[in-house]
């Protein structure tokens, strides 16, 4: 309890780390932390709000008190519409829980609906999780304590040198929903896989090209080799590079394949079906994105590199993102099923949020939009 109280005081002074804020939030979500939460917040409110400002409980505004308390410890970030930085996210989530208990409990003798929802087993964010499939079909469950694997001289090991003890000419690295992983290919190319994705590649590149296949989303940092082009095959698309950094989003459920170039240059082409005329590809420069539609139309436009690569940096980043797209990202990362009971919301969201927070923290903010959420096991019900 003393440690939690110390962290809470650091939180009020804007000095706690992200890990400490998450620890505080997790503690407050337990039944044991309920009384402590009421006491801590009550003491803070006594110091920050004068007697004249204290309103009757039913009229007390979460947003007003959040602003009062937050202004004491850290400036409110600007240009964030509905989602905020990890620090503000943790602060608001703690206060959402706190005010729910502080103002509902004295009148009803029970926790608010938000607090009751939080006491259900929390849905945690994704972690390092992947399976390596060998050419003979056998599978190796990779260590979640490791961040990635590497292939050197046909030998497979973790990035820290620990040997896996498997050999194969062809390999497929697969991340489930709620997983991510990284691999260094035999040529030195690094690939980061997002959730629900797979990469198929050889243990060594012996032919004239270095060819891999991606399904889902991945970030590539390709090792330069002017004599051996690097090719990425995805559903209906082929990317040719020599040495560059780019992101590919090619989920089976998405109608559009998006390729975003960070540095270098790539040539993106639509794969030809037998008997059709050769299609002209588009060459991308840094800061550009190609989009390949289901009909085979290939276009390019200016890219938002931050939005396209934020997942690799551990961030949710939204810029006027439709609600349905946001839900797709949450479903993959938290391994949940999103179920719409009525009309699908048309809201759009902007801002950023750390991907290491629990699903409940994200929902605390989305709840401010007026959309009603309910968690049932691993289903997120949208009413």
N, C-alpha and C positions, 0 to 999 in steps of 0.2 A: 504493500500500500504506500509506503514511503517513497518508493521509486516512482510510482505512478503520480504521486503528488508533486514530486520534483519535476517530472516531465511536463505536467500540466502548467507549472509556473514558468518553465522554459518556453512552453507554447504561448503563454500570454505575453512573454517578452520578445516573441519572434525569434527565439534562439534554438528551437528544437529541430532536429533533422527529420527528413522524410520518414525514416524508419521509426523514430520516436513518435511522430504524429500518428503513424499507422498503429503502433503499439497502444497508444492512448485511445484511439478510436475503437480498436478491437476490445479493449478492456471495458469501455463504456457500453459496448453492445451486449455485455453479459449481465445476467441478473445481479451478480455480485457487485458490478460497477455502477448499478443504478443509484443507490444511495450516495455513493461518493460523487457521482456526476451532479446530483442535485445540490450537494453541499458546495462543491467547487464552483459551479456556475452561480449559485446564489451569492457566494462571497465575492465573486468577480463583479456581479451586477451591483452589489452594494457599494463597491468602490467606484464603478464607472458611471452609474446613473443616479442622479439626485432624487430625493424623495418626491419632488414635484413632478418628475418625469415618469414615475412608476405608475403604470396604468393597471386597472383591474385585469385579472388574468385572461378573461375571454377576449378582451380587446387588444391584448399584447401582440404586437406585430413582429414576426420573426425577422423580416428584412430590416426593420428599423433597429432592432437590438443587435442584429449581426453587424450592421454598419457601425453602431456605437462602440461595440467591443473591439471590432477589427481595427478601427481607426486608432485605437490606443496602442496597437502593436505592429501594424504593417499597413502601408498604403494599399488601397483597393486597386488591383490592376486595371488598366484602361483597355479599351477596345476589346473586351471580352463580353460577348453577348449573353451566353448562358452557361458556358463551362469555363473553368479557370485553371490556374497553375496548381501544382500538387499541394502547395502550402495552403492556398485559399480553399482548395477542395477539402483538405483535411479539417481546416478550421470550420468551414460551413457545415460539414457533416457532423462534427462534434456538437456544434451549436444546435443543429436540427434535432439531434437526439436529446440534447439537454433541455431545450425549451419544451419538447414534447413531454418529457417527464416532469419538468418543473411546474408547468402550468396545467397539465391535464390531471396529473396524479392527485393533487389536493382535492379536486372536485369529484372525480369519479372513483378514486381508490384503485385504479388500474392503469396500465400503460396505454399510451395512445396506439392507434393502429400501426403507425410507422414503427414504434418501438417493438410492438409485438411481432411485426414482420422481421425485424432485425434479430430477434432471438431465435428464429429458425436457423438451421445450420447455414452459415454464410457461404455464398458462392465465390470462391477465390479466383484471382486472375490466372492466366496461363503461366506455364513454366517451361523450362528446358525439357522437352519430351519428344522422342522420335523412335522410329523403328527402321532398321537397315535390312533390306531384303536382298539376298544373294541370287545369283543366276539360277541356282538349283531350286529356288523357291523357299529355302529356309530363311528364318527371320531372327534378327538379333535385337532385343530390346535394349536401347542405349541408356547409359547411366544419366539420370536426370541431374546429378550433381556436376556433370561436365557440361561445358558450353558447346562443344563441337567435336568433330572428328577430322582426320586428315588421311590422305592416301599418298604413300611414297613407296616407289619400287614395288608396287602391287601389295604392299603391306598396309593394313588398316589399323589405325590407333586413334586414341583421343588426342586432343590438341596439346595435352600436357605430356604426351609420350607414352602413356599407358596403353599397352597393346590390347586389341580386341580379340585377336586370335582367329580371324576369319579372312579368307581369300576368295576372290571372285573376279571374273573378267568384266561383268556388268553388275552395277549396284543401283539400288533405288532407296533413297532416303525419304522417309515419309513422316510428316508431323500430323498428329491428330488435331481435332478441334481442341483448343486450349493448350496447344504446344507450339514450340519454336525450336530451331536448332541451326547450327552452322557447320559447313563443311569446307575444307580446303582440298581442291582437286589436285591431281598429280602434276599439273603444270603450274601450280601456285595460285590459280584462280580461287577467290573466296566467294562463297555463296551463303547467304542468310535466308532461311526459309521461314515464312510466316505460318500462322496456324492453318490447318487443313490443306496442306500443300505437299507436293512430292517432286523430287528431282531424280531423274535417271541418267546415269553417266558411267563411262568405262573406268576401270582401274588405271588405265594408261591410254593416252591418245597416240595411237600408232599410225593412223591414216593421214591423209592430206589435210583433214579438218579436225577441229576439236568440237564435237557435237554432243549436246546434252538436251534433255527434254524436261520441260517444266509444266506442272499442272498446279494451279493456285497462284501464290504470290512469292516472289523471291527478289532479293537484291544481289546483283552481281558486281564484283570488282575483278575484272578480267586481267590476267597477267599478259603483258604485251608479247606478241610473237608474230612478226610480219610475214613469216613463211608459212604459218599455219593458222588460218582464220578460225575464230571461235563462233560457233553457231548455236543459237538457242531455239528449239522447236517447241511451240505451244499449240493449242488447238487452233488450227487454221492460219498459223503465222510462223514466220521464220525471221530471226534477227541475226545479222552477220556483223561481227566486230573484229578488230585486231587487238585492242587493249583499251578498256574504258570502264566506267561505272554507270550502271543503269538499274532501273526497277521495272519488273514485269508483273502485272496483275492479270492473271488468266484463269480465274475461277470458273468451274463448269457452270455454276448457277448465274454467272454474270453474262449479259448480252454483249458486252464490249471488252475487248482486250486492250489494256493500256500499257504502253511502254514509255517510260520517262527517262530521259538522258540527263545524267548529272555532270559527266565530263567525258571528253573524247568525241567519238562519232560512231554512229551505227546506221546500218541500212535495214529497214523493216519492210518485209514483203508479205503479202498474202499468199499462202500456200495454194498451188494450183491443183485442181482436181483433174483427173484424166480426161483428155479430150477438150479442155478449155484453153483459151488463149493465155499466153504468158502475161501476168499482171505486173504493172510497173510499181516498184517499191518507193518508199519515201526515205530520204536521208535526214537524220535528226542531228541537230546541233545542241550543245549544252543548254538546258532550260526549255527544251521542246518536248512535246509528248505526241505520240501517235495513238490513234484509236481505230481499231478494226471492229466493225460492226458484224452482227450475225449474217448479214447479207453479203459480206465481203468488201464493203466500202472502207477504204483506208484513207484516213485524213490525219493532218497534224496541226497542232496549235501550241500556243505558249503554255508552259507547264508551271504548276505550283510545286516546286521541288520539295518544299517543306511538308506539304500535305501528302505527297506521294511516298516519301521516305520516313515519315515520322514514326511509323510502326517499328522500324529497325532501331530507332533511338529510344524505344520504350514509351512512346507518347501516342495518345489519341489526339488527332488534330482535325478539326472540322472547320470548313469555310463555306457557310451557307449550304451545308450538307443536308440532303433530304432525310427525313426520319427513317425511311425504309433502308437507306444505305447505312445509316448509323446502326440500325438494328442488326444488319448483316455482320458488321464488324464486331459488335458485342456478342453475337451468337457464336462466331468462330473463336473468339478469344476466351470467352467464359464457358464454352461448350454447353450452350443452352439452346432450347427450341423456343422461338418466338411465335406466339399464337395470337392472331387478331380475332377478337370476338365481334367487333362491329366494324365500322368503316376504318380504313387505314388512315392514320393522321397524315396531314399534308405539311406539317411544320418542318422548318429547316433550322439547323443549329450551327453556331460558330463558336470557336474557342479551342482550348487544349486541356488535356487531363492526363495525368500519369497512368500508364497501363497497368501499373502494379497495385492499384487500389482495388478493393473488392467491388463486386457488382452493385452492392447496396449503396456504396458511395456515389457511383454513377447515377443510380436511380434517384438518390436524394435530390440531385440537381434537375434531372428530367422531370421530376414530380412538380417542379415549379412551373412547368409549361402548362399544367392543367390536365395532362394526359394521365389516365389512371393505370397504374401497374399493379400486378399481383404475381408473386413468385410461388409456384407450386412445384416443389421438387426441383427439377432442372428445366422447368417450363416457365417462360416469362409471358404472362397473359396481359394483353393490351385491351382495355375496355373502352 
